């Protein structure tokens, strides 16, 4: 009976070990998938934060320039609007700035940039109609929502004199997100692909090592009874 129990013990032990290894492998896979998903979400949040930071910095710089023009003395309003028009058109020469709109303190549109479609190298292709907020969100008739590619940013234009709290108006930028995020998103995707490849290789190495050690362990167990019989 004892010999039968001893012969069954290694079989049961081997089964338990395999079940434990399988459960451990599944648990590790779940943990790794969770880590990869968390990393992917974090990288997406970082891309969004980077885009918002660059866009807002560009908008703040433009606001300073507009405030200076508004506070300068001009012979008449037409000359001031001409200065503003040239300035807004210059702002849209930056690849990711598609349009610029200037509003007064009541929200009335004063000046908008001459919208120009540009290719990836920044060269002008053809003029396009300036899009209002309603156009961007597809609220206007015969317009579709394009906010998945074009994002509006609006901020106040205050007097440069900090003691004067009056409001000049508002400046709106319409920015194409892909110019600021595509390169970083591509680099992030390549990094994730490399991480997945490394995990697969690590899993393959672990499988080969486990298989080799199991064979060595079984061989050692078979040799043990023979040595006892010899003694």
C-alpha positions in Angstrom: 0.0 0.0 0.0 2.8 2.3 0.9 4.5 1.7 -2.5 1.2 2.5 -4.3 0.8 5.7 -2.3 4.4 6.7 -3.1 3.8 6.0 -6.8 0.6 8.1 -6.8 2.2 11.0 -4.9 4.5 12.3 -7.7 1.6 12.1 -10.2 -0.7 14.1 -8.0 2.1 16.5 -7.1 2.9 17.0 -10.8 -0.8 17.8 -11.6 -1.0 20.2 -8.7 2.2 21.9 -9.9 0.8 22.2 -13.4 -2.4 23.7 -12.1 -0.5 26.1 -10.0 1.7 27.1 -12.9 -1.3 27.6 -15.1 -3.1 29.8 -12.6 0.1 31.8 -12.0 0.6 32.3 -15.7 -3.0 33.5 -16.1 -2.7 35.9 -13.2 0.6 37.3 -14.6 -1.1 37.8 -18.0 -4.0 39.7 -16.4 -1.6 41.9 -14.4 0.5 42.6 -17.5 -2.6 43.4 -19.6 -3.7 45.8 -16.9 -0.3 47.5 -16.8 -0.3 47.8 -20.6 -3.8 49.3 -20.6 -2.9 51.7 -17.8 0.3 52.8 -19.7 -1.7 53.3 -22.9 -4.3 55.5 -21.1 -1.5 57.5 -19.4 0.2 58.1 -22.7 -3.0 59.2 -24.3 -3.6 61.6 -21.4 0.0 62.9 -21.7 -0.6 63.6 -25.4 -3.8 65.5 -24.7 -2.1 67.5 -22.0 0.8 68.3 -24.3 -1.6 69.4 -27.0 -3.5 71.6 -24.7 -0.4 73.2 -23.2 1.2 74.1 -26.6 -2.2 75.4 -27.9 -2.8 77.6 -24.9 0.8 78.9 -24.9 0.4 79.9 -28.6 -2.9 81.5 -27.9 -1.5 83.5 -24.9 1.3 84.8 -27.1 -1.1 85.9 -29.8 -3.3 87.6 -27.2 -0.4 89.8 -26.1 0.2 90.9 -29.7 -3.5 91.7 -30.3 -3.7 93.7 -27.0 -0.8 95.8 -28.1 -2.4 96.6 -31.4 -5.7 97.4 -29.8 -4.1 99.8 -27.4 -2.0 101.6 -30.0 -3.4 104.9 -31.4 -4.5 104.7 -35.0 -5.8 107.4 -37.3 -9.0 105.5 -37.8 -10.7 102.2 -37.2 -10.1 101.0 -40.7 -6.3 101.2 -40.2 -6.6 99.4 -36.9 -8.6 96.6 -38.5 -6.0 96.3 -41.3 -3.3 95.9 -38.7 -5.3 93.2 -36.9 -6.1 91.5 -40.2 -2.4 91.2 -41.1 -1.6 90.0 -37.6 -4.2 87.3 -37.6 -3.2 86.2 -41.0 0.3 85.9 -39.8 -0.8 83.8 -36.8 -2.2 81.2 -39.2 1.1 80.7 -40.9 1.9 78.3 -38.1 1.1 74.8 -39.4 -1.3 73.8 -36.6 -3.2 77.1 -36.4 -5.9 76.8 -39.0 -8.0 79.9 -38.2 -8.0 82.9 -35.8 -11.0 85.0 -34.8 -11.1 88.2 -32.9 -14.3 89.2 -31.0 -15.2 92.3 -29.1 -16.3 92.3 -25.4 -19.9 91.4 -26.4 -18.9 88.5 -28.5 -19.3 90.2 -31.9 -16.9 89.1 -34.5 -14.5 91.9 -35.5 -11.8 90.3 -37.6 -11.1 86.7 -38.8 -8.0 85.4 -40.5 -8.1 84.5 -44.1 -8.5 80.8 -43.8 -6.0 78.9 -46.0 -5.8 75.1 -46.4 -2.2 73.9 -45.9 -0.5 70.5 -46.5 1.7 68.7 -44.0 4.7 70.8 -45.1 2.8 74.0 -44.3 2.4 75.2 -48.0 -0.8 77.0 -48.9 -3.2 75.0 -51.1 -6.5 76.8 -51.4 -8.6 79.3 -49.5 -11.4 78.0 -47.3 -14.3 79.7 -45.5 -13.7 80.6 -41.9 -15.6 78.3 -39.6 -17.7 79.6 -36.8 -18.2 77.7 -33.5 -21.5 76.4 -34.9 -19.8 75.2 -38.0 -17.1 73.4 -36.1 -19.7 71.5 -34.0 -22.0 70.8 -36.9 -24.8 73.0 -35.5 -25.0 75.1 -38.7 -27.1 73.8 -41.6 -25.2 71.4 -44.0 -22.2 71.3 -41.7 -20.7 68.2 -40.0 -18.9 68.1 -36.7 -15.2 68.4 -37.3 -14.1 68.9 -33.7 -12.4 65.5 -33.8 -9.7 67.1 -36.0 -10.1 70.8 -35.3 -10.2 72.1 -31.7 -11.3 75.6 -30.8 -9.5 77.5 -28.0 -10.9 80.8 -26.7 -9.5 83.2 -24.1 -10.0 86.7 -22.9 -8.0 89.7 -24.1 -7.4 92.0 -21.2 -5.6 95.4 -21.0 -1.9 95.1 -20.7 -2.1 97.5 -17.8 -2.8 95.3 -14.8 -4.6 98.2 -13.0 -7.2 98.3 -15.8 -9.6 95.3 -15.5 -11.6 96.1 -18.6 -12.0 93.6 -21.3 -10.9 94.2 -24.9 -12.6 91.1 -26.2 -11.8 87.4 -27.0 -9.4 85.6 -29.3 -10.2 82.2 -30.7 -7.8 79.8 -32.3 -8.9 76.8 -34.3 -6.1 74.3 -34.1 -5.5 71.0 -35.9 -4.5 68.5 -33.3 -2.7 66.1 -35.6 0.2 68.5 -36.3 1.0 68.4 -32.5 0.3 64.8 -31.6 0.9 62.6 -34.6 4.7 62.4 -34.2 4.4 61.7 -30.5 1.6 59.2 -31.0 3.6 57.3 -33.6 6.6 57.2 -31.2 4.4 56.0 -28.4 2.9 53.3 -30.6 6.4 52.0 -31.6 7.3 51.9 -27.9 4.2 49.9 -27.0 4.9 47.5 -29.9 8.5 47.0 -28.6 7.2 46.3 -25.1 4.7 43.7 -26.4 7.5 42.0 -28.3 9.7 41.9 -25.2 6.9 40.4 -23.2 6.3 37.7 -25.8 10.0 36.9 -25.8 10.1 36.9 -22.0 7.1 34.5 -22.0 8.8 32.2 -24.5 12.0 32.2 -22.5 10.1 31.4 -19.3 8.3 28.5 -21.1 11.5 27.0 -22.3 13.2 27.3 -18.9 10.2 25.8 -17.1 10.1 22.9 -19.6 13.8 22.2 -19.2 13.7 22.3 -15.4 10.7 20.0 -15.3 12.5 17.4 -17.4 15.5 17.7 -15.2 13.3 17.3 -12.1 11.6 14.2 -13.5 14.9 12.6 -14.4 16.2 13.2 -10.9 13.1 11.6 -9.4 13.5 8.5 -11.6 17.1 8.1 -10.6 16.4 8.4 -6.9 14.6 4.9 -6.5 17.4 3.2 -8.4 20.0 4.6 -6.1 17.9 3.4 -3.0 17.7 -0.1 -4.5 21.4 -0.3 -5.0 21.9 0.6 -1.4 
